[in-house]
Amino acid sequence: DGGITQSPKYLFRKEGQNVTLSCEQNLNHDAMYWYRQDPGQGLRLIYYSQIVNDFQKGDIAEGYSVSREKKESFPLTVTSAQKNPTAFYLCASRSGPLFGYTFGSGTRLTVV
Amino acid sequence: GNSVTQMEGPVTLSEEAFLTINCTYTATGYPSLFWYVQYPGEGLQLLLKATKADDKGSNKGFEATYRKETTSFHLEKGSVQVSDSAVYFCALDPLREYGNKLVFGAGTILRVKS
């Protein structure tokens, strides 16, 4: 079955460390997205990519970085510059207009 | 600009009650509209969509009609179950604008009591 896989499901990080969240899709979708969700809150866009080797900042890109070297993969790095990284991170993809997003199951990051 | 406004929650209902979650939007042009559902600890799942005015999206007993005259896309279900307890997000796709990104509402928590 096609879908989006996010790993790991739970991640713990010490303050001052960088950490990378994985997002892989086998849907052959061109566009991929990273969102952050805080408790009781909506979704905030971090980064998005519409094509391989190209990506754009979303609304809250500071302290995050991404790469898009392959169509299937869009990893997100949470750097030590992100002051409040504890959150639920969601990856999504879509094939084009008129189609909604397909979401992964999320990664819950906790800074300890 | 483009925006989505949902009714504030939480919405608390008894099992078998009728559900309405209001969603209104602001957009230029002719956006596509979506409802997503998020169960605890999971990602969002597409529940239904409508791509033009007067279209009705439906799935799993949920329905929503794209009303251009009132810029609304309210979610309804005739008889809710405890298993419908989740967070519901309304979203729009402005299509030619904003580089293929959806615009989400803040989400509405639904709690169904047995």
Interface residues (C-beta under 8 A of the other chain):
Chain A: Q6 A31 Y33 Q41 G42 L43 L45 Y48 Q50 Q56 L90 A92 R94 G96 P97 L98 G100 Y101 T102 F103 G104 S105 G106 R108
Chain B: S32 F34 Y36 G41 E42 G43 L44 Q45 L46 K49 T51 F89 A91 D93 L95 G99 N100 K101 L102 F104 G105 A106 G107
